[in-house]
Amino acid sequence: MPEQHKKDVPLDETAQRRQRWLGVFAKTPLAALEQHCAELVAEHQFHMLRTPERGLVMVRARAGGTGTQFNAGEMTVTRCSVRSPSGTTGHGYVAGRNQKHAELAAKLDAVLQELTPSQADALIDTLDDALSEAATRRQQKSATTRVDFYTMVRGDDA
Amino acid sequence: MTQSTADVWLLEGFNDPVHGAQETFRAVLHAMSAPGQVVALPSPNERPDGISDAATAFLLTLADYTTPIWLDPALARKDVQAYLGFHTGAPITDARADAIFALLQGTEDHLSLNEFSIGTAEYPDRAATLVIEVETLTAPATVRLTGPGIETESMVGIGPCAPGLWEALIKNNALFPLGIDVVFSAPSGVLAVPRSTQIEVL
């Protein structure tokens, strides 16, 4: 299908919340995702609309964030789509080759659309907090070995 | 907002997309090279209401984002469009002239094959392929097919057959090497009448 860029149309609130949780599911390691969410999807019988499949996507970038777009390189992505018993479609896209991760993300996407916003947000906040915590830990760990370089003014040329 | 049911239920395609498509491709190739023969196609797991397994398998296999599909007004429903869009990525077009594939109901009183692309002298492959849904491919024979891919003759009965359909296909044959290709689909499979086939109404 020809690409349609609808950047002028802001996403509605439902779409924004869905966008957020899809990102969180993709970034949360599979083990953590299973630990927190496995029981949410366990009781449902899902139809596999698209069994997990791996492919490549072209990552595009802009130099300095403002330059013209260029192809930065390809990355492996695994995707999956499911239908819940009540007919909701869930999509999962994750970086890498982990098919179980994509499948769980798709199932969770379907389940979360059927929850109330507060229920869904509570779950996502937990996962999101864990993600930021991990990021902070990583930063702190690297901060201890940080080296500040000072440039001395060389006076011997004068 | 608690969502209990979606507006449009997306349905499953082939159980095994790769092998389902490969099997279907091989079967359609056979049907096209032996006009008048009924060839069975694999069935998808689920399909939208009102479309046969064979027509669904055909489109799942051959349609992609480069092949606009024209749908019969009776079939141009949201669920059909969502199904084809999700599984094939093919755009749905309202303009017959833009269509590479078209899905029609053979039972209609006014089945018009006009306006579909017949290709150009430089690119005869840009013609449209029409999938016409019928109830049976093994009705009492009403036409005799001869031509490439048919050793002697092939007697064909399509039921029910819209009035004027065969006359239109005879005119279409006269355009060769241009012209549309037609695939009849029914629960039992598909039967192809490509543009090269000569038709004689009995």
Contacts between the chains, C-beta under 8 A, distances in Angstrom:
chain1	res1	chain2	res2	distance
A	1	B	65	4.9
A	1	B	85	7.3
A	1	B	89	5.1
A	1	B	90	7.4
A	1	B	91	5.4
A	2	B	65	7.7
A	2	B	91	7.1
A	14	B	1	6.9
A	47	B	12	5.7
A	47	B	46	7.8
A	48	B	12	6.7
A	49	B	10	5.4
A	49	B	11	7.5
A	49	B	12	5.7
A	49	B	13	7.5
A	49	B	86	7.0
A	50	B	13	8.0
A	50	B	17	8.0
A	50	B	86	7.9
A	51	B	17	7.7
A	81	B	10	7.5
A	81	B	86	7.5
A	83	B	9	6.7
A	83	B	10	5.7
A	83	B	11	7.8
A	83	B	12	7.8
A	86	B	3	7.9
A	86	B	4	5.4
A	86	B	5	5.3
A	86	B	6	7.7
A	87	B	5	4.7
A	87	B	6	4.4
A	87	B	9	4.3
A	88	B	3	6.2
A	88	B	5	7.7
A	88	B	6	5.1
A	89	B	6	6.4
A	89	B	10	4.9
A	113	B	3	5.5
A	114	B	2	6.6
A	114	B	3	5.5
A	114	B	4	7.0
A	115	B	2	7.3
A	116	B	1	7.6
A	116	B	2	5.7
A	117	B	1	7.0
